[in-house]
Amino acid sequence: MAKSNKAGVKPPVAIVGTASSCGEAPYGDETVEIWAINTAIARPEVERVDRVFEMHPARYWKQPRVMDRLNGFEGPIYMQDHYDDIPNSLKYPYDEIREKFYLDAMGENLYVTNTITWMILMALWEGYTDISLYGIHMAHETEYAYQRSSCSWVLGIIHGWIMEGKPYRLYIHEESSLLKAEYEYGYDEPTRAMQYLQGRVDGVKKGVMNAQKEMVILEKRKLRTEGAMTEARHIYEKMAGWK
């Protein structure tokens, strides 16, 4: 693991996920610490890792394949708590992190929707000022797209400190969708593909609304038909002398 220099300044830290750019982190530079999510250590292109983070509850990490992977790692593993089943596990400093970064506007929960956000928050809490991200794409079309928001929030904290002139550095691999907009609202227009897709969405919404209207009309027609049927049955039974 890279060490702080004599002045106490933390070394650069690279935070690694499992997307395609995970193999491009600076593994050969021993002055850089490598922090990775649990599943990244199974990737052959992830050449070395100094810390592993596994923030899921026990129902996930107690799966045999996950436990084998974690216990095959010789360094520190940050989890929700220390667990005897994972001898190298360390308790994540949740209370301290929440105290530092929580805002009342967040409501009950700290604004964290993924492990990467927990990792960045811990890096900031520990005093790391040079942070880079690899293998963390969170593109719109992936299953991780919904997780982008909290990452954007914590990266916004770093951006704010940089704007204030504090000595922070942030690098995000170019393949990542983090902190990237498809267009600048008001100054640019959506791409043709986006316009086409928006048209499709609007068309589907219109179709749903039309279908709902037709359902209302059909339901009224059904009720009228049932009423006429009930009236006809009543007249028939009366004519037959049943009533």
C-alpha positions, -999 to 999 in steps of 0.1 A, spaced: 0 0 0 12 35 -8 22 55 22 17 91 31 48 113 25 68 129 53 45 160 52 15 137 59 0 142 25 -20 112 14 -9 94 -18 -31 94 -49 -59 68 -48 -75 50 -77 -110 37 -72 -118 7 -94 -150 -9 -105 -157 -36 -130 -165 -18 -163 -141 -22 -193 -117 6 -182 -108 -12 -149 -76 -26 -165 -63 9 -171 -58 20 -135 -21 27 -126 -13 -6 -111 24 -3 -120 28 29 -100 34 19 -64 29 55 -53 -9 51 -60 -32 32 -38 -57 10 -55 -92 6 -39 -116 -19 -55 -151 -32 -51 -154 -68 -42 -161 -82 -77 -132 -63 -93 -106 -85 -76 -119 -114 -97 -110 -96 -129 -76 -107 -143 -69 -72 -156 -71 -58 -120 -34 -64 -113 -32 -54 -76 -55 -40 -49 -47 -24 -16 -82 -22 -1 -114 -40 -10 -149 -28 -2 -179 -51 2 -208 -31 16 -237 -55 9 -256 -73 37 -248 -108 48 -273 -124 25 -250 -115 -3 -215 -119 10 -223 -151 28 -227 -168 -5 -199 -194 -8 -184 -179 -40 -183 -144 -25 -168 -156 8 -141 -176 -11 -132 -145 -31 -131 -122 -1 -111 -147 20 -87 -151 -9 -77 -114 -6 -49 -108 19 -55 -70 25 -81 -51 44 -118 -55 35 -142 -28 45 -176 -40 53 -206 -30 74 -189 -45 104 -161 -69 113 -172 -105 107 -153 -135 120 -163 -154 88 -141 -128 70 -110 -124 92 -96 -94 72 -129 -75 74 -129 -40 90 -159 -20 101 -167 8 77 -167 42 96 -204 47 89 -212 70 118 -183 93 112 -190 95 74 -227 102 81 -218 129 106 -195 147 81 -216 145 50 -253 142 60 -277 171 53 -312 174 67 -325 178 31 -316 141 26 -343 130 49 -337 97 67 -309 83 46 -275 95 36 -276 100 -2 -257 69 -11 -269 44 -37 -238 23 -44 -205 11 -30 -184 35 -52 -200 65 -33 -191 49 0 -155 45 -12 -152 81 -24 -167 95 8 -142 74 29 -113 87 8 -125 123 14 -130 116 51 -95 101 54 -80 132 37 -72 119 2 -70 148 -23 -60 131 -55 -88 107 -66 -92 88 -99 -119 65 -111 -115 35 -134 -141 9 -145 -169 30 -132 -190 39 -163 -227 39 -151 -239 46 -186 -276 53 -193 -282 20 -210 -267 -2 -182 -282 -16 -150 -261 8 -130 -275 40 -145 -298 46 -116 -268 47 -93 -252 76 -110 -269 103 -90 -252 97 -56 -218 94 -74 -225 127 -91 -234 142 -57 -201 132 -40 -181 142 -71 -198 175 -69 -184 180 -34 -149 175 -49 -157 198 -78 -168 225 -53 -136 222 -33 -115 225 -65 -135 256 -75 -126 270 -40 -90 266 -48 -84 237 -25 -56 212 -36 -79 185 -49 -75 166 -82 -102 144 -98 -97 121 -128 -126 101 -143 -118 77 -172 -131 91 -205 -154 60 -210 -174 69 -178 -207 87 -180 -201 104 -147 -203 142 -148 -211 141 -185 -242 156 -201 -255 146 -235 -260 183 -243 -260 217 -225 -296 225 -217 -308 256 -235 -276 261 -255 -276 229 -274 -304 206 -287 -308 169 -280 -292 146 -305 -314 133 -333 -314 99 -316 -326 115 -283 -352 134 -302 -364 102 -319 -365 83 -286 -384 112 -270 -409 111 -298 -413 74 -293 -419 79 -256 -444 107 -263 -461 84 -288 -464 55 -264 -478 79 -237 -504 91 -261 -512 55 -270 -517 47 -233 -540 77 -228 -561 67 -259 -563 32 -247 -575 44 -212 -601 65 -229 -613 35 -250 -614 14 -218 -637 40 -202 -660 40 -232 -661 2 -234 -668 0 -196 -697 23 -200 -709 3 -230 -705 -29 -209 -726 -14 -181 -753 -3 -205 -754 -37 -221 -756 -54 -187 -784 -30 -177 -804 -39 -208 -798 -76 -202 -811 -73 -167 -842 -54 -178 -849 -79 -206 -846 -108 -181 -870 -90 -158 -896 -85 -185 -892 -122 -197 -897 -135 -162 -927 -114 -157 -943 -125 -190 -935 -161 -181 -954 -156 -148 -924 -162 -127 -928 -129 -110 
